Amino acid sequence: MNIKTKLTVVNFLEFFSWGAWLLSAGAYMVATLQFTGVQVGSVYATLGLASVFMPPIMGIIADRWLSAEKLFGISHLILAGVFFLMTTVTDFNSFYLLTFLASSLYMPTLALNNSISYYNLEQKGYDAVKVFPKIRVWGTIGFVIAAWAVDLLGYKISKEQFYLASVASALLGGYAFLLPVIPIVKTKGKTLMQRFGLDAFVLFKNKNLAIFFVFSILLGAALQITNIWGVPFLNDFEIHYKDSFVVKHSVFLMSLSQVSEVVFILAIPYFLKRFGIKTVVLISMFAWVFRFGFLGLGSPEGVGLLFLILSMIIYGMAFDFYVISGSLYVDKASSKEVRSSSQGMFMMMVNGFGAILGAYISGLVVDHYTQDGVKEWSTIWFIFSIYAFIIGILFVWIFKYKHEPQKEKL
């Protein structure tokens, strides 16, 4: 089995494990565990909290002491056990603690997956910009298949979704040990700061990278908004459209967002080569403007349904053109000694600080526009759309970057 096939299997299982519960856990907590809205929000916030400190720590360990593929495998084997334990508890405190542990184990594996993929492709002489998107797309396919399985099998409000996640993580944990070993960078003769991986913070001396990380936080907030509020928004149509497909299969409809990723991931090499990272990221930001705007215009029937579908389609461009392209940009802009650490830092900004910011700010907006239990969803989505528009304008003004196709690897 060649390295591209091995990495394809890794990406498929990695995101299958996530797709089995990310979109549906909220419905399970509300309908089955009877958690309050604040409790549900705090559980989802563990993804952000864990992403603040765990990816950099895992990246440091992978750069200094334990090879990335082994750390990746161990994390998923433990994660499989945590997912299993989550099916045995029903009280909020226990469920919260287990979810926090699961998040702490899973979120850093996203960055490790990138590091493992980039290293192995480079060693085999492949251009990661051209090859990795074709591999990463199978992660999206895995996520979609898992979400569809949960929806069609009726697991949306049951604990069985975590059994699916557990099995996927167990398989991936074992499989990771079959990957080529990534050598650890020797620390002999290096400073104490370098030995503990703190030299990764030299990335902030690069003005463009520092600015890029700041915008990673701001756009990371946008990434979390539809993860948190997408299904509740669609479920609220039950008042007037109880028997509609949108209400009955809200998880299925939201998963179409990931289907669109399949197309846009494959478009990344062309856009990066031709336009450069600044234009690609700017496209992502304005795609978020339309993502939220279309939701604000959406409804389960007629033209409103078309707007919902368009929102799902545009998501692929909004997500991929920042998260995937951004990870490639950070990889190329970092030295090999801090490659894993830099990926961990990028994920910390996007899925850590960004997720926390998105969770709490969006919660304040939703609460502000809720009267007598009824949410003014159109207004809420339009506010989020304006937020994305402002970020895009600021990015054009602040991020100074000149694309030179003949000189750059990107």
MARDRENLUM-813724 format. One line per 10 residues: number of its first residue (from 1); for each residue x, z, y of C-alpha. Coordinates in nm, 3 decimals, m for minus. Example, Ala and Ser with C-alpha at 12.3 -4.5 7.8 and 13.67 -1.06 7.14 Angstrom:
REM MARDRENLUM-813724
1> 1.230:0.780:m0.450 | 1.367:0.714:m0.106
//
This chain:
REM MARDRENLUM-813724
1> 0.000:0.000:0.000 | 0.156:m0.107:0.331 | 0.178:0.120:0.633 | m0.106:m0.050:0.822 | m0.344:0.014:0.531 | m0.231:0.376:0.502 | m0.287:0.437:0.872 | m0.628:0.269:0.847 | m0.733:0.520:0.579 | m0.604:0.806:0.796
11> m0.804:0.693:1.099 | m1.121:0.631:0.897 | m1.122:0.981:0.745 | m1.010:1.149:1.069 | m1.312:1.027:1.262 | m1.556:1.040:0.970 | m1.491:1.414:0.968 | m1.580:1.433:1.339 | m1.877:1.197:1.329 | m2.041:1.402:1.056
21> m2.128:1.678:1.302 | m2.037:1.604:1.666 | m2.364:1.432:1.762 | m2.593:1.636:1.537 | m2.462:1.993:1.549 | m2.663:2.063:1.865 | m2.990:1.973:1.693 | m2.892:2.194:1.397 | m2.817:2.490:1.625 | m3.142:2.454:1.820
31> m3.387:2.373:1.539 | m3.240:2.565:1.246 | m3.024:2.845:1.385 | m3.253:2.900:1.687 | m2.965:2.927:1.933 | m3.036:2.924:2.306 | m2.921:2.644:2.532 | m2.639:2.856:2.670 | m2.523:2.937:2.318 | m2.527:2.570:2.217
41> m2.330:2.480:2.528 | m2.072:2.748:2.464 | m2.022:2.626:2.107 | m1.953:2.273:2.231 | m1.722:2.415:2.496 | m1.489:2.532:2.216 | m1.375:2.169:2.187 | m1.247:2.187:2.542 | m1.108:2.538:2.520 | m0.914:2.456:2.204
51> m0.787:2.132:2.355 | m0.630:2.317:2.649 | m0.366:2.494:2.442 | m0.364:2.364:2.083 | m0.256:1.998:2.121 | 0.058:2.086:2.322 | 0.144:2.366:2.077 | 0.093:2.139:1.776 | 0.292:1.866:1.949 | 0.580:2.106:2.011
61> 0.576:2.216:1.645 | 0.575:1.851:1.530 | 0.861:1.765:1.767 | 1.075:2.067:1.674 | 1.002:2.236:1.343 | 0.751:2.071:1.107 | 0.715:1.696:1.060 | 0.399:1.556:1.217 | 0.243:1.420:0.897 | 0.280:1.756:0.716
71> 0.135:1.950:1.008 | m0.149:1.698:1.022 | m0.220:1.741:0.650 | m0.208:2.122:0.655 | m0.443:2.132:0.954 | m0.705:1.923:0.775 | m0.682:2.119:0.449 | m0.751:2.443:0.638 | m1.019:2.266:0.841 | m1.201:2.168:0.521
81> m1.234:2.536:0.432 | m1.357:2.625:0.781 | m1.629:2.359:0.770 | m1.742:2.499:0.434 | m1.760:2.851:0.577 | m1.973:2.722:0.866 | m2.250:2.644:0.616 | m2.265:3.011:0.512 | m2.331:3.175:0.851 | m2.641:3.177:1.072
91> m2.563:3.428:1.349 | m2.421:3.308:1.679 | m2.103:3.519:1.687 | m1.984:3.409:1.343 | m2.077:3.046:1.401 | m1.904:3.045:1.740 | m1.581:3.191:1.599 | m1.572:2.943:1.311 | m1.644:2.652:1.545 | m1.366:2.767:1.776
101> m1.130:2.779:1.476 | m1.245:2.433:1.364 | m1.191:2.296:1.714 | m0.847:2.456:1.734 | m0.748:2.284:1.411 | m0.915:1.947:1.468 | m0.853:1.860:1.833 | m0.471:1.856:1.809 | m0.489:1.623:1.508 | m0.618:1.350:1.742
111> m0.284:1.353:1.923 | m0.088:1.390:1.598 | m0.272:1.089:1.459 | m0.154:0.884:1.758 | 0.204:1.002:1.720 | 0.208:0.933:1.345 | 0.062:0.587:1.395 | 0.292:0.484:1.679 | 0.605:0.608:1.502 | 0.531:0.436:1.172
121> 0.433:0.108:1.334 | 0.749:0.111:1.543 | 0.965:0.181:1.239 | 0.817:m0.121:1.063 | 0.878:m0.342:1.364 | 0.516:m0.377:1.479 | 0.399:m0.392:1.839 | 0.174:m0.085:1.868 | m0.022:m0.236:2.157 | m0.126:m0.528:1.937
131> m0.157:m0.357:1.600 | m0.282:m0.002:1.665 | m0.622:m0.098:1.812 | m0.701:m0.291:1.491 | m0.618:0.024:1.293 | m0.790:0.268:1.529 | m1.112:0.066:1.513 | m1.156:0.193:1.156 | m1.171:0.544:1.298 | m1.470:0.437:1.501
141> m1.626:0.277:1.194 | m1.575:0.603:1.006 | m1.741:0.799:1.288 | m2.041:0.564:1.290 | m2.086:0.566:0.913 | m2.078:0.946:0.912 | m2.334:0.970:1.196 | m2.563:0.719:1.025 | m2.535:0.908:0.696 | m2.636:1.231:0.867
151> m2.931:1.061:1.037 | m3.059:0.863:0.739 | m3.010:1.143:0.486 | m3.203:1.384:0.706 | m2.907:1.614:0.769 | m2.952:1.619:1.150 | m3.086:1.975:1.151 | m2.929:2.104:0.828 | m2.596:2.252:0.721 | m2.524:1.958:0.487
161> m2.356:1.777:0.777 | m2.070:2.026:0.755 | m2.029:1.960:0.381 | m1.965:1.594:0.469 | m1.708:1.698:0.728 | m1.543:1.935:0.479 | m1.503:1.671:0.209 | m1.357:1.418:0.455 | m1.103:1.670:0.588 | m1.002:1.776:0.237
171> m0.939:1.415:0.134 | m0.744:1.347:0.453 | m0.540:1.665:0.422 | m0.417:1.564:0.078 | m0.365:1.201:0.170 | m0.147:1.290:0.471 | 0.129:1.408:0.237 | 0.160:1.051:0.104 | 0.259:0.919:0.447 | 0.623:0.847:0.537
181> 0.812:1.150:0.665 | 0.866:1.159:1.042 | 1.211:1.308:1.111 | 1.230:1.610:1.339 | 1.443:1.575:1.651 | 1.753:1.794:1.617 | 1.776:2.075:1.872 | 2.147:2.154:1.839 | 2.313:2.188:2.177 | 1.988:2.185:2.370
191> 1.863:2.438:2.619 | 1.615:2.714:2.538 | 1.346:2.521:2.726 | 1.411:2.215:2.512 | 1.410:2.415:2.190 | 1.059:2.538:2.261 | 0.936:2.196:2.365 | 0.883:2.297:2.728 | 1.083:1.992:2.831 | 0.760:1.795:2.784
201> 0.665:1.918:3.130 | 0.931:1.689:3.277 | 0.659:1.425:3.244 | 0.513:1.564:3.566 | 0.828:1.459:3.752 | 0.705:1.105:3.703 | 0.461:1.068:3.994 | 0.249:0.803:3.825 | 0.221:1.006:3.505 | 0.132:1.320:3.698
211> m0.145:1.135:3.884 | m0.259:0.977:3.558 | m0.291:1.321:3.398 | m0.502:1.448:3.690 | m0.742:1.157:3.653 | m0.745:1.222:3.278 | m0.909:1.555:3.359 | m1.165:1.399:3.592 | m1.256:1.120:3.352 | m1.240:1.356:3.056
221> m1.532:1.539:3.218 | m1.735:1.216:3.205 | m1.652:1.170:2.837 | m1.824:1.496:2.747 | m2.145:1.452:2.942 | m2.326:1.220:2.701 | m2.189:1.406:2.398 | m2.363:1.718:2.526 | m2.676:1.579:2.691 | m2.737:1.242:2.524
231> m2.948:1.360:2.229 | m3.139:1.628:2.430 | m3.223:1.356:2.684 | m3.360:1.123:2.416 | m3.546:1.407:2.244 | m3.727:1.489:2.570 | m3.911:1.157:2.542 | m4.108:1.324:2.260 | m4.368:1.438:2.517 | m4.494:1.084:2.574
241> m4.328:0.884:2.293 | m4.344:1.118:1.992 | m4.349:0.843:1.729 | m4.090:0.616:1.888 | m3.769:0.515:1.711 | m3.569:0.658:2.003 | m3.704:1.008:1.940 | m3.707:0.999:1.560 | m3.355:0.859:1.532 | m3.183:0.982:1.847
251> m2.853:1.041:1.664 | m2.863:0.688:1.524 | m2.925:0.543:1.871 | m2.644:0.745:2.030 | m2.407:0.633:1.753 | m2.450:0.275:1.870 | m2.211:0.382:2.146 | m1.941:0.412:1.882 | m2.038:0.075:1.733 | m1.957:m0.083:2.068
261> m1.611:0.075:2.049 | m1.532:m0.154:1.758 | m1.548:m0.458:1.986 | m1.378:m0.311:2.289 | m1.090:m0.154:2.095 | m0.994:m0.500:1.977 | m1.001:m0.626:2.337 | m0.748:m0.369:2.460 | m0.428:m0.567:2.382 | m0.552:m0.867:2.581
271> m0.655:m0.663:2.884 | m0.340:m0.447:2.886 | m0.108:m0.745:2.857 | m0.288:m0.947:3.122 | m0.401:m0.688:3.376 | m0.198:m0.369:3.318 | m0.301:m0.007:3.282 | m0.437:0.043:3.635 | m0.692:m0.237:3.611 | m0.790:m0.143:3.256
281> m0.851:0.219:3.356 | m1.045:0.108:3.662 | m1.268:m0.105:3.438 | m1.331:0.208:3.229 | m1.427:0.413:3.533 | m1.681:0.162:3.658 | m1.813:0.119:3.304 | m1.903:0.490:3.324 | m2.097:0.415:3.643 | m2.315:0.174:3.445
291> m2.325:0.397:3.135 | m2.490:0.678:3.332 | m2.692:0.446:3.554 | m2.851:0.266:3.258 | m2.947:0.601:3.105 | m3.115:0.691:3.433 | m3.325:0.375:3.406 | m3.394:0.408:3.034 | m3.709:0.480:2.832 | m3.822:0.421:2.470
301> m4.024:0.107:2.546 | m4.004:m0.225:2.728 | m3.729:m0.284:2.984 | m3.641:0.085:2.966 | m3.537:0.042:2.602 | m3.314:m0.248:2.703 | m3.139:m0.022:2.954 | m3.080:0.240:2.683 | m2.926:m0.022:2.456 | m2.710:m0.157:2.740
311> m2.587:0.198:2.802 | m2.478:0.223:2.438 | m2.301:m0.112:2.458 | m2.108:m0.035:2.778 | m1.988:0.295:2.631 | m1.725:0.118:2.420 | m1.554:m0.017:2.730 | m1.592:0.315:2.916 | m1.435:0.517:2.635 | m1.175:0.286:2.480
321> m1.030:0.146:2.800 | m0.925:0.496:2.902 | m0.863:0.705:2.591 | m0.694:0.441:2.373 | m0.521:0.253:2.655 | m0.422:0.582:2.815 | m0.255:0.709:2.498 | m0.058:0.383:2.473 | 0.050:0.413:2.837 | 0.162:0.776:2.793
331> 0.353:0.684:2.476 | 0.544:0.405:2.650 | 0.613:0.618:2.957 | 0.756:0.910:2.750 | 1.093:0.949:2.581 | 1.104:0.969:2.202 | 1.215:1.335:2.215 | 0.880:1.444:2.359 | 0.653:1.179:2.210 | 0.429:1.417:2.017
341> 0.430:1.667:2.303 | 0.328:1.400:2.554 | 0.036:1.291:2.337 | m0.066:1.654:2.303 | m0.055:1.694:2.680 | m0.267:1.381:2.732 | m0.529:1.510:2.491 | m0.515:1.852:2.659 | m0.607:1.690:2.990 | m0.884:1.466:2.850
351> m1.039:1.682:2.578 | m0.932:2.019:2.717 | m0.958:2.068:3.093 | m1.175:1.759:3.121 | m1.419:1.877:2.856 | m1.451:2.221:3.013 | m1.506:2.072:3.357 | m1.767:1.830:3.221 | m1.951:2.098:3.025 | m1.990:2.344:3.309
361> m2.042:2.101:3.598 | m2.298:1.897:3.407 | m2.472:2.217:3.304 | m2.506:2.321:3.667 | m2.648:1.980:3.758 | m2.899:1.985:3.471 | m3.011:2.339:3.556 | m3.048:2.251:3.924 | m3.276:1.958:3.846 | m3.491:2.145:3.593
371> m3.829:2.267:3.714 | m4.066:2.460:3.484 | m3.870:2.344:3.183 | m3.892:1.974:3.281 | m3.565:1.797:3.356 | m3.543:1.521:3.615 | m3.330:1.307:3.388 | m3.319:0.998:3.610 | m3.182:1.198:3.903 | m2.936:1.377:3.675
381> m2.794:1.054:3.533 | m2.769:0.890:3.875 | m2.566:1.188:4.002 | m2.327:1.147:3.711 | m2.307:0.775:3.790 | m2.211:0.849:4.151 | m1.946:1.093:4.024 | m1.785:0.817:3.815 | m1.799:0.578:4.113 | m1.615:0.825:4.338
391> m1.345:0.874:4.073 | m1.295:0.498:4.054 | m1.254:0.464:4.431 | m1.003:0.751:4.439 | m0.805:0.599:4.152 | m0.769:0.267:4.336 | m0.639:0.449:4.642 | m0.408:0.708:4.481 | m0.261:0.554:4.162 | 0.018:0.320:4.270
401> 0.109:0.083:3.991 | 0.226:m0.278:3.987 | 0.171:m0.473:3.670 | 0.466:m0.695:3.573 | 0.381:m0.866:3.242 | 0.726:m1.017:3.201 | 0.909:m0.684:3.236 | 0.678:m0.434:3.072 | 0.608:m0.357:2.708 | 0.249:m0.289:2.803
//
